[in-house]
């Protein structure tokens, strides 16, 4: 196993622990995040990339594999968030 493989697996484990903390509505989720992500920007980028992959897979799954419907759902949520920003 290479160092890059090990870094990816560590980031994946971190991402999944963060998801569990969020799902469990852990009030200390921000403390968990700070404790899990190393101060290395590459580590944070890997964790974010994995979280985005998991989120995308879940959204597509929720739409029964219809990526166009999943994209429309995300676009609607994005439009709503941008409208709220003003």
MDAnalysis code that builds the backbone (N, CA, C; Angstrom):
import MDAnalysis as mda
import numpy as np

u = mda.Universe.empty(258, n_residues=86, atom_resindex=np.repeat(np.arange(86), 3), trajectory=True)
u.add_TopologyAttr("name", ["N", "CA", "C"] * 86)
u.add_TopologyAttr("resid", np.arange(1, 87))
u.add_TopologyAttr("resname", ["UNK", "UNK", "UNK", "UNK", "UNK", "UNK", "UNK", "UNK", "UNK", "UNK", "UNK", "UNK", "UNK", "UNK", "UNK", "UNK", "UNK", "UNK", "UNK", "UNK", "UNK", "UNK", "UNK", "UNK", "UNK", "UNK", "UNK", "UNK", "UNK", "UNK", "UNK", "UNK", "UNK", "UNK", "UNK", "UNK", "UNK", "UNK", "UNK", "UNK", "UNK", "UNK", "UNK", "UNK", "UNK", "UNK", "UNK", "UNK", "UNK", "UNK", "UNK", "UNK", "UNK", "UNK", "UNK", "UNK", "UNK", "UNK", "UNK", "UNK", "UNK", "UNK", "UNK", "UNK", "UNK", "UNK", "UNK", "UNK", "UNK", "UNK", "UNK", "UNK", "UNK", "UNK", "UNK", "UNK", "UNK", "UNK", "UNK", "UNK", "UNK", "UNK", "UNK", "UNK", "UNK", "UNK"])
u.atoms.positions = np.array([
    [0.855, -1.170, 0.000],
    [0.000, 0.000, 0.000],
    [0.906, 1.239, 0.000],
    [0.611, 2.149, -0.902],
    [1.407, 3.370, -1.004],
    [0.941, 4.396, 0.030],
    [1.764, 5.419, 0.221],
    [1.372, 6.509, 1.124],
    [0.110, 7.194, 0.632],
    [-0.038, 7.318, -0.701],
    [-1.234, 7.944, -1.265],
    [-2.471, 7.099, -0.984],
    [-2.341, 5.764, -1.101],
    [-3.461, 4.878, -0.771],
    [-3.840, 5.020, 0.702],
    [-2.838, 5.064, 1.543],
    [-3.079, 5.185, 2.985],
    [-3.758, 6.530, 3.300],
    [-3.308, 7.593, 2.657],
    [-3.914, 8.917, 2.863],
    [-5.364, 8.918, 2.401],
    [-5.633, 8.258, 1.281],
    [-7.011, 8.189, 0.779],
    [-7.899, 7.417, 1.761],
    [-7.417, 6.287, 2.255],
    [-8.212, 5.498, 3.201],
    [-8.429, 6.243, 4.511],
    [-7.415, 6.979, 4.975],
    [-7.568, 7.778, 6.197],
    [-8.611, 8.876, 5.979],
    [-8.570, 9.513, 4.803],
    [-9.547, 10.557, 4.489],
    [-10.949, 9.970, 4.381],
    [-11.052, 8.783, 3.803],
    [-12.367, 8.133, 3.685],
    [-12.936, 7.825, 5.069],
    [-12.098, 7.286, 5.956],
    [-12.560, 6.990, 7.311],
    [-12.982, 8.269, 8.031],
    [-12.222, 9.329, 7.854],
    [-12.565, 10.615, 8.461],
    [-13.893, 11.113, 7.923],
    [-14.071, 11.064, 6.614],
    [-15.310, 11.537, 5.996],
    [-16.509, 10.757, 6.528],
    [-16.359, 9.453, 6.636],
    [-17.483, 8.640, 7.111],
    [-17.766, 8.890, 8.591],
    [-16.721, 9.121, 9.392],
    [-16.961, 9.470, 10.807],
    [-17.687, 10.810, 10.915],
    [-17.326, 11.755, 10.063],
    [-17.996, 13.058, 10.065],
    [-19.459, 12.918, 9.648],
    [-19.721, 12.090, 8.637],
    [-21.110, 11.851, 8.235],
    [-21.911, 11.243, 9.374],
    [-21.335, 10.276, 10.058],
    [-22.032, 9.673, 11.200],
    [-22.313, 10.701, 12.282],
    [-21.354, 11.557, 12.557],
    [-21.568, 12.596, 13.574],
    [-22.705, 13.516, 13.163],
    [-22.776, 13.841, 11.877],
    [-23.844, 14.723, 11.399],
    [-25.194, 14.009, 11.451],
    [-25.235, 12.754, 11.017],
    [-26.480, 11.982, 11.031],
    [-26.992, 11.810, 12.449],
    [-26.083, 11.567, 13.373],
    [-26.465, 11.388, 14.780],
    [-26.789, 12.710, 15.456],
    [-26.773, 13.801, 14.680],
    [-26.987, 15.160, 15.189],
    [-26.137, 15.425, 16.422],
    [-24.888, 15.053, 16.310],
    [-23.923, 15.287, 17.377],
    [-23.729, 16.799, 17.514],
    [-24.066, 17.378, 18.664],
    [-23.913, 18.832, 18.820],
    [-22.447, 19.274, 18.777],
    [-21.550, 18.330, 18.931],
    [-20.122, 18.640, 18.911],
    [-19.497, 18.333, 17.554],
    [-20.317, 18.322, 16.474],
    [-19.810, 17.917, 15.167],
    [-18.655, 18.804, 14.709],
    [-18.687, 20.092, 15.023],
    [-17.576, 20.964, 14.625],
    [-16.294, 20.596, 15.351],
    [-16.412, 20.203, 16.621],
    [-15.235, 19.742, 17.350],
    [-14.715, 18.443, 16.754],
    [-15.637, 17.591, 16.328],
    [-15.244, 16.335, 15.689],
    [-14.483, 16.636, 14.411],
    [-14.989, 17.583, 13.622],
    [-14.328, 17.951, 12.374],
    [-12.917, 18.451, 12.650],
    [-12.779, 19.364, 13.595],
    [-11.459, 19.901, 13.912],
    [-10.515, 18.814, 14.393],
    [-11.039, 17.852, 15.130],
    [-10.201, 16.773, 15.635],
    [-9.854, 15.741, 14.587],
    [-10.679, 15.607, 13.561],
    [-10.483, 14.578, 12.549],
    [-9.585, 15.017, 11.408],
    [-9.730, 16.244, 10.961],
    [-8.996, 16.698, 9.784],
    [-7.654, 17.263, 10.221],
    [-6.625, 16.712, 9.647],
    [-5.282, 17.190, 9.958],
    [-5.119, 18.598, 9.409],
    [-4.164, 19.363, 9.956],
    [-3.995, 20.741, 9.493],
    [-3.394, 20.839, 8.087],
    [-3.288, 19.722, 7.398],
    [-2.750, 19.676, 6.042],
    [-3.873, 19.994, 5.044],
    [-3.725, 21.030, 4.212],
    [-4.783, 21.361, 3.243],
    [-5.119, 20.206, 2.305],
    [-4.136, 19.385, 1.973],
    [-4.417, 18.235, 1.103],
    [-5.325, 17.241, 1.801],
    [-5.171, 17.080, 3.113],
    [-6.026, 16.182, 3.877],
    [-7.469, 16.683, 3.835],
    [-7.653, 17.970, 4.063],
    [-9.000, 18.549, 4.024],
    [-9.609, 18.401, 2.632],
    [-8.806, 18.571, 1.600],
    [-9.293, 18.429, 0.225],
    [-9.727, 16.996, -0.052],
    [-8.938, 16.028, 0.418],
    [-9.309, 14.619, 0.223],
    [-10.612, 14.304, 0.945],
    [-10.737, 14.764, 2.188],
    [-11.956, 14.507, 2.958],
    [-13.158, 15.139, 2.257],
    [-13.009, 16.379, 1.808],
    [-14.102, 17.052, 1.109],
    [-14.467, 16.301, -0.168],
    [-13.471, 15.848, -0.902],
    [-13.738, 15.096, -2.131],
    [-14.529, 13.834, -1.870],
    [-14.187, 13.127, -0.803],
    [-14.915, 11.902, -0.461],
    [-16.327, 12.229, -0.007],
    [-16.485, 13.273, 0.807],
    [-17.827, 13.675, 1.233],
    [-18.703, 14.039, 0.041],
    [-18.129, 14.746, -0.928],
    [-18.891, 15.097, -2.121],
    [-19.274, 13.852, -2.907],
    [-18.368, 12.898, -2.993],
    [-18.673, 11.648, -3.691],
    [-19.799, 10.884, -3.027],
    [-19.755, 10.809, -1.704],
    [-20.815, 10.120, -0.959],
    [-22.145, 10.850, -1.135],
    [-22.115, 12.175, -1.012],
    [-23.348, 12.959, -1.161],
    [-23.926, 12.797, -2.562],
    [-23.078, 12.869, -3.572],
    [-23.553, 12.726, -4.952],
    [-24.164, 11.344, -5.170],
    [-23.499, 10.324, -4.670],
    [-24.025, 8.960, -4.826],
    [-25.378, 8.812, -4.140],
    [-25.521, 9.399, -2.965],
    [-26.791, 9.310, -2.244],
    [-27.914, 10.052, -2.974],
    [-27.602, 11.213, -3.504],
    [-28.625, 11.983, -4.224],
    [-29.054, 11.238, -5.484],
    [-28.109, 10.695, -6.225],
    [-28.445, 9.930, -7.437],
    [-29.239, 8.684, -7.055],
    [-28.839, 8.013, -5.975],
    [-29.564, 6.828, -5.510],
    [-31.002, 7.178, -5.144],
    [-31.181, 8.305, -4.480],
    [-32.522, 8.750, -4.084],
    [-33.412, 8.993, -5.306],
    [-32.774, 9.292, -6.439],
    [-33.515, 9.517, -7.677],
    [-33.450, 8.294, -8.592],
    [-33.209, 7.126, -7.999],
    [-33.213, 5.841, -8.706],
    [-32.286, 5.832, -9.915],
    [-31.112, 6.429, -9.755],
    [-30.108, 6.420, -10.799],
    [-30.288, 7.469, -11.877],
    [-31.317, 8.278, -11.765],
    [-31.591, 9.321, -12.764],
    [-30.745, 10.553, -12.432],
    [-29.585, 10.646, -13.080],
    [-28.669, 11.741, -12.763],
    [-29.248, 13.096, -13.151],
    [-30.063, 13.138, -14.204],
    [-30.672, 14.412, -14.607],
    [-31.630, 14.911, -13.524],
    [-32.428, 14.010, -12.972],
    [-33.351, 14.392, -11.895],
    [-32.571, 14.804, -10.653],
    [-31.495, 14.088, -10.361],
    [-30.667, 14.443, -9.206],
    [-30.069, 15.828, -9.393],
    [-29.588, 16.120, -10.598],
    [-28.999, 17.435, -10.877],
    [-30.052, 18.530, -10.741],
    [-31.264, 18.270, -11.230],
    [-32.331, 19.278, -11.098],
    [-32.627, 19.558, -9.630],
    [-32.606, 18.523, -8.804],
    [-32.848, 18.683, -7.381],
    [-31.764, 19.547, -6.741],
    [-30.518, 19.286, -7.080],
    [-29.405, 20.072, -6.533],
    [-29.476, 21.504, -7.054],
    [-29.792, 21.667, -8.331],
    [-29.920, 23.018, -8.900],
    [-31.016, 23.809, -8.196],
    [-32.130, 23.164, -7.891],
    [-33.217, 23.846, -7.180],
    [-32.770, 24.258, -5.778],
    [-32.051, 23.373, -5.100],
    [-31.545, 23.704, -3.765],
    [-30.533, 24.838, -3.829],
    [-29.685, 24.824, -4.851],
    [-28.704, 25.885, -5.029],
    [-29.406, 27.223, -5.297],
    [-30.409, 27.212, -6.169],
    [-31.147, 28.434, -6.471],
    [-31.810, 28.993, -5.214],
    [-32.367, 28.100, -4.395],
    [-33.009, 28.536, -3.155],
    [-31.974, 29.177, -2.214],
    [-30.810, 28.533, -2.085],
    [-29.770, 29.083, -1.209],
    [-29.285, 30.443, -1.720],
    [-29.117, 30.572, -3.031],
    [-28.670, 31.839, -3.599],
    [-29.729, 32.920, -3.427],
    [-30.997, 32.552, -3.579],
    [-32.095, 33.521, -3.362],
    [-32.086, 34.020, -1.916],
    [-31.860, 33.102, -0.970],
    [-31.837, 33.487, 0.429],
    [-30.674, 34.426, 0.742],
    [-29.584, 34.262, -0.003],
    [-28.434, 35.166, 0.181],
    [-28.740, 36.568, -0.306],
    [-29.669, 36.653, -1.234],
    [-30.065, 37.962, -1.724],
    [-29.365, 38.286, -2.973],
])
